Amino acid sequence: MILGRVIGQVWATRKNPYLSGTKLLLVRPLAWSLPDHDGDHLVAVDPVGAEVGQDVVVCLGLPARRALGDTRCPVEASVAAIVDRVEVYRDACRGPRFRFPAGRTPATLHEREG
């Protein structure tokens, strides 16, 4: 799963029938663990009603398709939750596997010692 911020919406006049009636969002990841591809955004289907500017949790692969209720959907990313608040334990984020890119922290980020 990826923590990200909705930065826009994607409109498509023609979509796969499985995507009929769905909203497509442009999400910029705020934190993720060593992505296997370059890119600063992804397109995710939104079954939960997120809006531009909100922080969201995005699931990838089969869980993304399950979130839509049908594993046959041609979907790689889906919004699983709208985030109310994030607490980051400073010591837990040390090391090379986790990073917040410069200038991209959640609006409600709270750091805790621990």
N, CA, C and O atoms as a MOPAC input file, in Angstrom:
PM7 MOZYME 1SCF
protein

 N      0.84800 1    -1.18300 1     0.00000 1
 C      0.00000 1     0.00000 1     0.00000 1
 C      0.88300 1     1.23300 1     0.00000 1
 O      2.03200 1     1.20200 1     0.44100 1
 N      0.32400 1     2.30300 1    -0.50000 1
 C      1.05200 1     3.55500 1    -0.64300 1
 C      0.24800 1     4.66600 1     0.01300 1
 O     -0.97100 1     4.73900 1    -0.14100 1
 N      0.94300 1     5.53600 1     0.75000 1
 C      0.32900 1     6.74400 1     1.27500 1
 C      0.55800 1     7.83200 1     0.24000 1
 O      1.69600 1     8.07300 1    -0.16200 1
 N     -0.50600 1     8.49100 1    -0.19600 1
 C     -0.37100 1     9.50400 1    -1.24100 1
 C     -1.38700 1    10.61500 1    -1.09500 1
 O     -2.28400 1    10.55400 1    -0.25500 1
 N     -1.23100 1    11.63100 1    -1.92600 1
 C     -2.15300 1    12.76400 1    -1.94700 1
 C     -2.78400 1    12.85600 1    -3.33100 1
 O     -2.09700 1    12.75700 1    -4.34800 1
 N     -4.09400 1    13.04700 1    -3.35700 1
 C     -4.81200 1    13.20400 1    -4.61900 1
 C     -4.46100 1    14.57100 1    -5.19100 1
 O     -4.67900 1    15.59600 1    -4.54400 1
 N     -3.91300 1    14.58300 1    -6.41600 1
 C     -3.50600 1    15.84200 1    -7.03600 1
 C     -4.33300 1    16.18200 1    -8.27100 1
 O     -4.15000 1    17.24200 1    -8.86900 1
 N     -5.23100 1    15.29800 1    -8.65100 1
 C     -6.05500 1    15.58700 1    -9.82100 1
 C     -6.99300 1    14.43900 1   -10.14300 1
 O     -7.00400 1    13.40600 1    -9.47400 1
 N     -7.77300 1    14.64900 1   -11.17700 1
 C     -8.72100 1    13.63700 1   -11.63200 1
 C     -8.46900 1    13.37400 1   -13.10600 1
 O     -8.04400 1    14.26900 1   -13.83800 1
 N     -8.72800 1    12.15200 1   -13.54100 1
 C     -8.55100 1    11.75900 1   -14.94000 1
 C     -9.92600 1    11.46100 1   -15.52300 1
 O    -10.70500 1    10.71100 1   -14.93500 1
 N    -10.22000 1    12.04300 1   -16.67000 1
 C    -11.48900 1    11.77500 1   -17.35300 1
 C    -11.20900 1    10.93800 1   -18.59100 1
 O    -10.23700 1    11.17700 1   -19.30700 1
 N    -12.05800 1     9.96600 1   -18.83400 1
 C    -11.94100 1     9.12400 1   -20.02600 1
 C    -13.33600 1     8.88500 1   -20.58400 1
 O    -14.21300 1     8.38700 1   -19.87700 1
 N    -13.54500 1     9.23900 1   -21.85000 1
 C    -14.86800 1     9.03800 1   -22.43600 1
 C    -15.11700 1     7.58200 1   -22.77500 1
 O    -16.26500 1     7.13800 1   -22.79100 1
 N    -14.05800 1     6.83200 1   -23.04600 1
 C    -14.18600 1     5.40400 1   -23.31400 1
 C    -13.36600 1     4.64900 1   -22.28200 1
 O    -12.18000 1     4.91600 1   -22.08900 1
 N    -14.02500 1     3.69500 1   -21.61800 1
 C    -13.34500 1     2.89300 1   -20.61000 1
 C    -13.74200 1     1.43500 1   -20.78600 1
 O    -14.75700 1     1.12200 1   -21.40800 1
 N    -12.93800 1     0.56700 1   -20.24000 1
 C    -13.28200 1    -0.83900 1   -20.17400 1
 C    -14.62300 1    -0.96200 1   -19.45400 1
 O    -14.85700 1    -0.23600 1   -18.48900 1
 N    -15.50200 1    -1.84700 1   -19.88500 1
 C    -16.82300 1    -1.98300 1   -19.23800 1
 C    -16.76300 1    -2.21200 1   -17.73500 1
 O    -17.67500 1    -1.79900 1   -17.01900 1
 N    -15.71200 1    -2.86000 1   -17.23900 1
 C    -15.56400 1    -3.06200 1   -15.79400 1
 C    -15.36600 1    -1.73800 1   -15.05200 1
 O    -15.62300 1    -1.65700 1   -13.85100 1
 N    -14.91800 1    -0.71800 1   -15.75100 1
 C    -14.65500 1     0.57400 1   -15.12300 1
 C    -15.80300 1     1.56000 1   -15.30400 1
 O    -15.69200 1     2.72000 1   -14.90500 1
 N    -16.87900 1     1.12100 1   -15.88700 1
 C    -18.02300 1     1.99600 1   -16.09300 1
 C    -18.52400 1     2.54200 1   -14.75600 1
 O    -18.75900 1     1.78300 1   -13.81600 1
 N    -18.68300 1     3.84400 1   -14.68200 1
 C    -19.17600 1     4.48900 1   -13.46900 1
 C    -18.12900 1     4.73400 1   -12.40600 1
 O    -18.47200 1     5.17800 1   -11.31000 1
 N    -16.86300 1     4.46200 1   -12.68800 1
 C    -15.81600 1     4.68900 1   -11.70000 1
 C    -15.12400 1     6.02400 1   -11.92400 1
 O    -15.12000 1     6.56100 1   -13.03200 1
 N    -14.54200 1     6.55000 1   -10.86000 1
 C    -13.78300 1     7.79100 1   -10.92000 1
 C    -12.29800 1     7.43900 1   -10.88800 1
 O    -11.87900 1     6.59400 1   -10.09600 1
 N    -11.50800 1     8.07600 1   -11.73500 1
 C    -10.06900 1     7.86200 1   -11.79600 1
 C     -9.36000 1     9.07500 1   -11.20300 1
 O     -9.62600 1    10.21100 1   -11.59800 1
 N     -8.45900 1     8.83100 1   -10.25600 1
 C     -7.74100 1     9.91800 1    -9.59400 1
 C     -6.25300 1     9.84500 1    -9.88900 1
 O     -5.69600 1     8.76200 1   -10.07100 1
 N     -5.62100 1    10.99900 1    -9.93500 1
 C     -4.17800 1    11.10700 1   -10.06300 1
 C     -3.62800 1    11.28600 1    -8.65200 1
 O     -3.97400 1    12.24500 1    -7.96300 1
 N     -2.76500 1    10.35400 1    -8.22200 1
 C     -2.25500 1    10.35000 1    -6.85100 1
 C     -0.73800 1    10.47100 1    -6.87600 1
 O     -0.05800 1     9.76000 1    -7.61600 1
 N     -0.21300 1    11.38500 1    -6.05500 1
 C      1.23900 1    11.52800 1    -5.89900 1
 C      1.63200 1    10.83800 1    -4.59800 1
 O      1.17900 1    11.24900 1    -3.53000 1
 N      2.45900 1     9.80600 1    -4.66100 1
 C      2.87800 1     9.11800 1    -3.43200 1
 C      3.62400 1    10.06600 1    -2.49300 1
 O      4.46800 1    10.85100 1    -2.92300 1
 N      3.29500 1     9.97700 1    -1.20000 1
 C      3.99000 1    10.75600 1    -0.18000 1
 C      5.09100 1     9.92600 1     0.45600 1
 O      6.14900 1    10.44900 1     0.80600 1
 N      4.84200 1     8.64200 1     0.60100 1
 C      5.82900 1     7.74900 1     1.20400 1
 C      5.59600 1     6.35000 1     0.66200 1
 O      4.47100 1     5.85100 1     0.65500 1
 N      6.66500 1     5.73000 1     0.21100 1
 C      6.58600 1     4.33200 1    -0.17300 1
 C      7.96200 1     3.72100 1    -0.09700 1
 O      8.97100 1     4.42700 1    -0.08200 1
 N      7.99700 1     2.43700 1    -0.05100 1
 C      9.22500 1     1.71800 1     0.18800 1
 C      9.85500 1     1.28400 1    -1.12400 1
 O      9.39900 1     0.33100 1    -1.75700 1
 N     10.88400 1     1.97300 1    -1.52100 1
 C     11.66100 1     1.65600 1    -2.72100 1
 C     10.82100 1     1.16500 1    -3.89200 1
 O     10.80100 1    -0.03200 1    -4.17600 1
 N     10.12200 1     2.08100 1    -4.58300 1
 C      9.30400 1     1.65900 1    -5.73000 1
 C     10.17100 1     1.01700 1    -6.80800 1
 O     11.34500 1     1.35400 1    -6.95900 1
 N      9.58000 1     0.09500 1    -7.54900 1
 C     10.32700 1    -0.60100 1    -8.59400 1
 C     10.23200 1     0.10200 1    -9.94200 1
 O     10.60500 1    -0.46800 1   -10.96800 1
 N      9.74200 1     1.32000 1    -9.94600 1
 C      9.63300 1     2.07300 1   -11.19200 1
 C      9.82500 1     3.55500 1   -10.90800 1
 O      9.62900 1     4.01700 1    -9.78400 1
 N     10.21000 1     4.28900 1   -11.94000 1
 C     10.33700 1     5.73400 1   -11.82400 1
 C      8.99100 1     6.37100 1   -12.11500 1
 O      8.20900 1     5.85000 1   -12.91000 1
 N      8.73200 1     7.45300 1   -11.49800 1
 C      7.47900 1     8.16600 1   -11.71800 1
 C      7.05400 1     8.84400 1   -10.43300 1
 O      7.31200 1     8.34700 1    -9.33700 1
 N      6.40100 1     9.98200 1   -10.57600 1
 C      6.01800 1    10.71400 1    -9.37600 1
 C      4.50700 1    10.74300 1    -9.16500 1
 O      4.01600 1    11.51800 1    -8.34300 1
 N      3.76600 1     9.91400 1    -9.89100 1
 C      2.32300 1     9.84200 1    -9.69500 1
 C      1.79500 1     8.50500 1   -10.22100 1
 O      2.49400 1     7.78300 1   -10.93200 1
 N      0.55600 1     8.18900 1    -9.86000 1
 C     -0.10500 1     7.01400 1   -10.39900 1
 C     -1.58900 1     7.31000 1   -10.54700 1
 O     -2.11300 1     8.23200 1    -9.92200 1
 N     -2.25500 1     6.52900 1   -11.36800 1
 C     -3.69400 1     6.66500 1   -11.56300 1
 C     -4.35300 1     5.54500 1   -10.77500 1
 O     -3.99300 1     4.37700 1   -10.91900 1
 N     -5.33200 1     5.91300 1    -9.93100 1
 C     -6.01800 1     4.92900 1    -9.10100 1
 C     -7.52600 1     5.08100 1    -9.25100 1
 O     -8.04400 1     6.19400 1    -9.34300 1
 N     -8.22100 1     3.95000 1    -9.27600 1
 C     -9.68100 1     3.96500 1    -9.26800 1
 C    -10.12600 1     4.33800 1    -7.86100 1
 O     -9.50500 1     3.93200 1    -6.87900 1
 N    -11.20600 1     5.11500 1    -7.76500 1
 C    -11.64800 1     5.60500 1    -6.46300 1
 C    -13.05000 1     5.12300 1    -6.09400 1
 O    -14.03600 1     5.73200 1    -6.50700 1
 N    -13.15300 1     4.03400 1    -5.32200 1
 C    -14.46800 1     3.57500 1    -4.88800 1
 C    -14.93800 1     4.20900 1    -3.57800 1
 O    -16.04700 1     3.93100 1    -3.12300 1
 N    -14.09500 1     5.06700 1    -2.95900 1
 C    -14.44000 1     5.60700 1    -1.63900 1
 C    -14.83800 1     7.07600 1    -1.63500 1
 O    -15.31700 1     7.57100 1    -0.61400 1
 N    -14.65600 1     7.78700 1    -2.74200 1
 C    -15.09400 1     9.18700 1    -2.82000 1
 C    -14.08000 1    10.22100 1    -2.37500 1
 O    -14.45600 1    11.23500 1    -1.78600 1
 N    -12.80000 1     9.98900 1    -2.64100 1
 C    -11.75500 1    10.94900 1    -2.27700 1
 C    -11.81800 1    12.17700 1    -3.18600 1
 O    -12.30800 1    12.11100 1    -4.31400 1
 N    -11.31600 1    13.28800 1    -2.67200 1
 C    -11.29300 1    14.55000 1    -3.41600 1
 C     -9.86200 1    15.04500 1    -3.55800 1
 O     -8.97000 1    14.59900 1    -2.83700 1
 N     -9.64500 1    15.96300 1    -4.48400 1
 C     -8.32800 1    16.55700 1    -4.70000 1
 C     -7.86700 1    17.22200 1    -3.40300 1
 O     -8.63000 1    17.93700 1    -2.75300 1
 N     -6.60800 1    16.97600 1    -3.03800 1
 C     -6.02000 1    17.54300 1    -1.83900 1
 C     -6.05200 1    16.61400 1    -0.63500 1
 O     -5.35400 1    16.86200 1     0.34900 1
 N     -6.84100 1    15.55500 1    -0.68800 1
 C     -6.91600 1    14.63300 1     0.43900 1
 C     -5.78700 1    13.61100 1     0.38500 1
 O     -5.33000 1    13.22300 1    -0.69100 1
 N     -5.34400 1    13.18200 1     1.57100 1
 C     -4.37300 1    12.10300 1     1.67100 1
 C     -5.13600 1    10.78700 1     1.64300 1
 O     -6.19000 1    10.65900 1     2.26600 1
 N     -4.60100 1     9.80800 1     0.91800 1
 C     -5.27900 1     8.52400 1     0.74400 1
 C     -4.29200 1     7.37200 1     0.87800 1
 O     -3.08000 1     7.55100 1     0.75600 1
 N     -4.84000 1     6.18600 1     1.13200 1
 C     -4.07100 1     4.94600 1     1.08100 1
 C     -4.46900 1     4.24800 1    -0.20700 1
 O     -5.65300 1     4.04100 1    -0.47300 1
 N     -3.47500 1     3.88900 1    -1.00400 1
 C     -3.71200 1     3.23300 1    -2.28700 1
 C     -3.17200 1     1.81300 1    -2.20700 1
 O     -2.03100 1     1.60300 1    -1.79400 1
 N     -3.98500 1     0.83700 1    -2.60000 1
 C     -3.51300 1    -0.53900 1    -2.66500 1
 C     -3.23300 1    -0.87800 1    -4.12800 1
 O     -3.81900 1    -0.29600 1    -5.04100 1
 N     -2.33500 1    -1.82200 1    -4.32500 1
 C     -1.88000 1    -2.18800 1    -5.67100 1
 C     -2.15400 1    -3.65900 1    -5.96600 1
 O     -2.24900 1    -4.47900 1    -5.05400 1
 N     -2.27800 1    -3.97800 1    -7.24400 1
 C     -2.40800 1    -5.36300 1    -7.67900 1
 C     -3.74600 1    -5.98400 1    -7.33000 1
 O     -4.78300 1    -5.32500 1    -7.40700 1
 N     -3.72400 1    -7.25700 1    -6.94400 1
 C     -4.95000 1    -7.99300 1    -6.64200 1
 C     -5.78700 1    -7.31700 1    -5.54900 1
 O     -7.00900 1    -7.26500 1    -5.69200 1
 N     -5.19900 1    -6.80000 1    -4.47200 1
 C     -6.01800 1    -6.09900 1    -3.48100 1
 C     -6.76700 1    -4.90200 1    -4.07300 1
 O     -7.87700 1    -4.59300 1    -3.63900 1
 N     -6.18200 1    -4.24200 1    -5.04000 1
 C     -6.86800 1    -3.12100 1    -5.69100 1
 C     -8.10900 1    -3.59700 1    -6.43100 1
 O     -9.14700 1    -2.93500 1    -6.40300 1
 N     -8.00300 1    -4.73100 1    -7.08700 1
 C     -9.15500 1    -5.29100 1    -7.80100 1
 C    -10.21200 1    -5.80800 1    -6.82300 1
 O    -11.41000 1    -5.67600 1    -7.07200 1
 N     -9.77000 1    -6.38800 1    -5.72800 1
 C    -10.72200 1    -6.85900 1    -4.71300 1
 C    -11.48600 1    -5.70100 1    -4.08700 1
 O    -12.65900 1    -5.84700 1    -3.74300 1
 N    -10.83500 1    -4.55800 1    -3.93900 1
 C    -11.50400 1    -3.37900 1    -3.36600 1
 C    -12.67200 1    -2.94200 1    -4.24300 1
 O    -13.61500 1    -2.31600 1    -3.76000 1
 N    -12.61000 1    -3.27100 1    -5.52300 1
 C    -13.69800 1    -2.93100 1    -6.44500 1
 C    -14.74800 1    -4.02500 1    -6.52000 1
 O    -15.78600 1    -3.85200 1    -7.16000 1
 N    -14.48100 1    -5.16000 1    -5.86400 1
 C    -15.46800 1    -6.23300 1    -5.81100 1
 C    -15.39600 1    -7.23800 1    -6.94100 1
 O    -16.23000 1    -8.14000 1    -7.01400 1
 N    -14.41100 1    -7.10300 1    -7.83200 1
 C    -14.30700 1    -8.03900 1    -8.95100 1
 C    -12.84800 1    -8.13500 1    -9.36600 1
 O    -12.26900 1    -7.15100 1    -9.82500 1
 N    -12.25400 1    -9.29500 1    -9.21200 1
 C    -10.83100 1    -9.45600 1    -9.52100 1
 C    -10.53900 1    -9.46600 1   -11.01900 1
 O     -9.37500 1    -9.51100 1   -11.41700 1
 N    -11.57200 1    -9.42600 1   -11.84800 1
 C    -11.35300 1    -9.37800 1   -13.30800 1
 C    -11.15800 1    -7.95300 1   -13.81100 1
 O    -10.84600 1    -7.76200 1   -14.98700 1
 N    -11.33300 1    -6.94800 1   -12.95700 1
 C    -11.18400 1    -5.54500 1   -13.37600 1
 C     -9.75100 1    -5.27500 1   -13.82600 1
 O     -8.80400 1    -5.75000 1   -13.19900 1
 N     -9.58600 1    -4.52000 1   -14.90200 1
 C     -8.24500 1    -4.19000 1   -15.38000 1
 C     -7.66300 1    -3.01100 1   -14.59300 1
 O     -7.47200 1    -1.92300 1   -15.13700 1
 N     -7.38800 1    -3.24000 1   -13.31400 1
 C     -6.96300 1    -2.17300 1   -12.40800 1
 C     -5.68500 1    -2.58100 1   -11.70400 1
 O     -5.55000 1    -3.72600 1   -11.27400 1
 N     -4.75600 1    -1.66500 1   -11.58400 1
 C     -3.51400 1    -1.90400 1   -10.85700 1
 C     -3.49200 1    -1.15400 1    -9.53100 1
 O     -2.78800 1    -1.56500 1    -8.60900 1
 N     -4.25900 1    -0.04600 1    -9.41100 1
 C     -4.24900 1     0.75900 1    -8.18900 1
 C     -5.66600 1     1.20500 1    -7.84600 1
 O     -6.45000 1     1.57100 1    -8.72200 1
 N     -5.97500 1     1.16700 1    -6.54900 1
 C     -7.30000 1     1.55400 1    -6.08000 1
 C     -7.17400 1     2.27700 1    -4.74100 1
 O     -6.36400 1     1.88900 1    -3.90000 1
 N     -7.96900 1     3.32100 1    -4.54100 1
 C     -7.98200 1     4.02100 1    -3.26700 1
 C     -8.70500 1     3.12500 1    -2.26000 1
 O     -9.84800 1     2.72500 1    -2.48400 1
 N     -8.03200 1     2.81400 1    -1.15200 1
 C     -8.60400 1     1.94400 1    -0.13000 1
 C     -9.14800 1     2.74000 1     1.05000 1
 O    -10.04800 1     2.27100 1     1.74700 1
 N     -8.60800 1     3.94900 1     1.28500 1
 C     -9.03200 1     4.72900 1     2.44500 1
 C     -8.67200 1     6.19400 1     2.26800 1
 O     -7.70800 1     6.53200 1     1.58100 1
 N     -9.45300 1     7.05300 1     2.89000 1
 C     -9.13200 1     8.47100 1     2.99700 1
 C     -8.52500 1     8.67000 1     4.38300 1
 O     -9.12000 1     8.27300 1     5.38400 1
 N     -7.35100 1     9.27900 1     4.44400 1
 C     -6.58300 1     9.39500 1     5.68200 1
 C     -7.02200 1    10.62800 1     6.47100 1
 O     -7.11800 1    11.72800 1     5.92800 1
 N     -7.28500 1    10.42100 1     7.75800 1
 C     -7.61500 1    11.52600 1     8.65000 1
 C     -6.36900 1    12.08800 1     9.32000 1
 O     -6.24600 1    13.30000 1     9.49800 1
 N     -5.45200 1    11.21000 1     9.69000 1
 C     -4.27200 1    11.64900 1    10.43200 1
 C     -3.17900 1    10.59900 1    10.29600 1
 O     -3.46500 1     9.40800 1    10.17300 1
 N     -1.92400 1    11.04200 1    10.31800 1
 C     -0.77300 1    10.14200 1    10.24400 1
 C      0.15500 1    10.44400 1    11.40900 1
 O      0.46400 1    11.60500 1    11.67600 1
 N      0.59600 1     9.41200 1    12.09900 1
 C      1.61800 1     9.55300 1    13.12500 1
 C      2.81500 1     8.74000 1    12.67900 1
 O      2.68700 1     7.55800 1    12.36200 1
 N      3.98100 1     9.37200 1    12.65200 1
 C      5.20300 1     8.69400 1    12.23900 1
 C      6.14900 1     8.64700 1    13.43000 1
 O      6.47000 1     9.68000 1    14.01800 1
 N      6.59100 1     7.45000 1    13.78000 1
 C      7.55500 1     7.27400 1    14.85200 1
 C      8.94500 1     7.41500 1    14.24700 1
 O      9.37200 1     6.60000 1    13.42900 1
 N      9.63400 1     8.46100 1    14.66600 1
 C     10.90200 1     8.84300 1    14.05700 1
 C     11.88400 1     7.67800 1    13.96300 1
 O     12.48300 1     7.47100 1    12.90800 1
 N     12.06100 1     6.91700 1    15.03200 1
 C     13.03000 1     5.81900 1    15.02000 1
 C     12.63600 1     4.69400 1    14.06700 1
 O     13.50700 1     3.99200 1    13.55300 1
 N     11.37000 1     4.51600 1    13.82800 1
 C     10.91200 1     3.44800 1    12.94000 1
 C     11.23800 1     3.74400 1    11.48600 1
 O     11.24400 1     2.83100 1    10.66000 1
 N     11.50500 1     4.98000 1    11.16000 1
 C     11.72400 1     5.38000 1     9.76400 1
 C     13.19400 1     5.54100 1     9.42200 1
 O     13.52200 1     6.06900 1     8.35900 1
 N     14.06700 1     5.11000 1    10.27800 1
 C     15.49100 1     5.21800 1     9.97500 1
 C     15.90100 1     4.07700 1     9.06700 1
 O     15.39900 1     2.96000 1     9.19500 1
 N     16.78600 1     4.34900 1     8.17900 1
 C     17.27300 1     3.31100 1     7.28100 1
 C     16.88900 1     3.60100 1     5.84400 1
 O     16.12700 1     4.53200 1     5.58300 1
 N     17.40900 1     2.81000 1     4.90100 1
 C     17.23900 1     3.09200 1     3.47600 1
 C     15.90000 1     2.67900 1     2.87800 1
 O     15.60700 1     3.06600 1     1.74600 1
 N     15.07200 1     1.90800 1     3.58600 1
 C     13.87200 1     1.35500 1     2.95400 1
 C     12.66700 1     2.28100 1     3.00000 1
 O     11.68400 1     2.01900 1     2.30800 1
 N     12.69800 1     3.34800 1     3.78000 1
 C     11.52100 1     4.18900 1     3.92500 1
 C     11.93600 1     5.63800 1     3.76100 1
 O     12.94200 1     6.06800 1     4.32400 1
 N     11.16400 1     6.39200 1     2.99200 1
 C     11.53000 1     7.79300 1     2.82000 1
 C     10.30300 1     8.63700 1     2.53000 1
 O      9.35300 1     8.19300 1     1.88600 1
 N     10.34800 1     9.85600 1     3.01800 1
 C      9.41000 1    10.88400 1     2.61100 1
 C     10.20200 1    11.78700 1     1.67500 1
 O     11.14400 1    12.44000 1     2.12600 1
 N      9.85900 1    11.85300 1     0.38700 1
 C     10.57900 1    12.74900 1    -0.51700 1
 C     10.50600 1    14.18900 1    -0.02000 1
 O      9.53000 1    14.58600 1     0.61800 1
 N     11.52600 1    14.95400 1    -0.31100 1
 C     11.60300 1    16.33600 1     0.15700 1
 C     10.34500 1    17.11100 1    -0.20000 1
 O      9.91400 1    17.12100 1    -1.35200 1
 N      9.76500 1    17.75700 1     0.79500 1
 C      8.59400 1    18.58400 1     0.56400 1
 C      7.29500 1    17.82000 1     0.42000 1
 O      6.26700 1    18.43600 1     0.13900 1
 N      7.29000 1    16.51400 1     0.59900 1
 C      6.07000 1    15.72200 1     0.41300 1
 C      5.72100 1    14.98400 1     1.70300 1
 O      5.91000 1    13.77100 1     1.80200 1
 N      5.22400 1    15.70100 1     2.66300 1
 C      4.77600 1    15.05000 1     3.88600 1
 C      3.28100 1    15.27500 1     4.03200 1
 O      2.76500 1    16.28400 1     3.55400 1
 N      2.57800 1    14.36300 1     4.67900 1
 C      1.14800 1    14.52700 1     4.85700 1
 C      0.83400 1    15.80700 1     5.61700 1
 O      1.58900 1    16.21800 1     6.49900 1
 N     -0.26900 1    16.42400 1     5.27500 1
 C     -0.65700 1    17.67100 1     5.90200 1
 C     -0.86000 1    17.52000 1     7.40500 1
 O     -0.69600 1    18.49100 1     8.14400 1
 N     -1.20800 1    16.34800 1     7.86400 1
 C     -1.50400 1    16.12900 1     9.27100 1
 C     -0.43900 1    15.26400 1     9.93700 1
 O     -0.73500 1    14.56100 1    10.90300 1
 N      0.78700 1    15.30400 1     9.43900 1
 C      1.85700 1    14.47100 1     9.95500 1
 C      2.20300 1    14.85900 1    11.39100 1
 O      2.39400 1    16.03600 1    11.69600 1
 N      2.28100 1    13.86100 1    12.26500 1
 C      2.71300 1    14.05700 1    13.64200 1
 C      3.87900 1    13.13600 1    13.88700 1
 O      3.76500 1    11.93000 1    13.66700 1
 N      5.01800 1    13.67700 1    14.34400 1
 C      6.15600 1    12.84300 1    14.66100 1
 C      6.14800 1    12.50900 1    16.13800 1
 O      5.79100 1    13.34400 1    16.96900 1
 N      6.54000 1    11.29800 1    16.46300 1
 C      6.64500 1    10.86900 1    17.85600 1
 C      7.99300 1    10.20900 1    18.06200 1
 O      8.51600 1     9.52800 1    17.18000 1
 N      8.54200 1    10.42400 1    19.24100 1
 C      9.76900 1     9.71800 1    19.62300 1
 C      9.40600 1     8.26100 1    19.86900 1
 O      8.28400 1     7.96200 1    20.27800 1
 N     10.33700 1     7.36300 1    19.62500 1
 C     10.01700 1     5.97100 1    19.95700 1
 C     10.70100 1     4.97500 1    19.15700 1
 O     10.50000 1     3.77800 1    19.35800 1

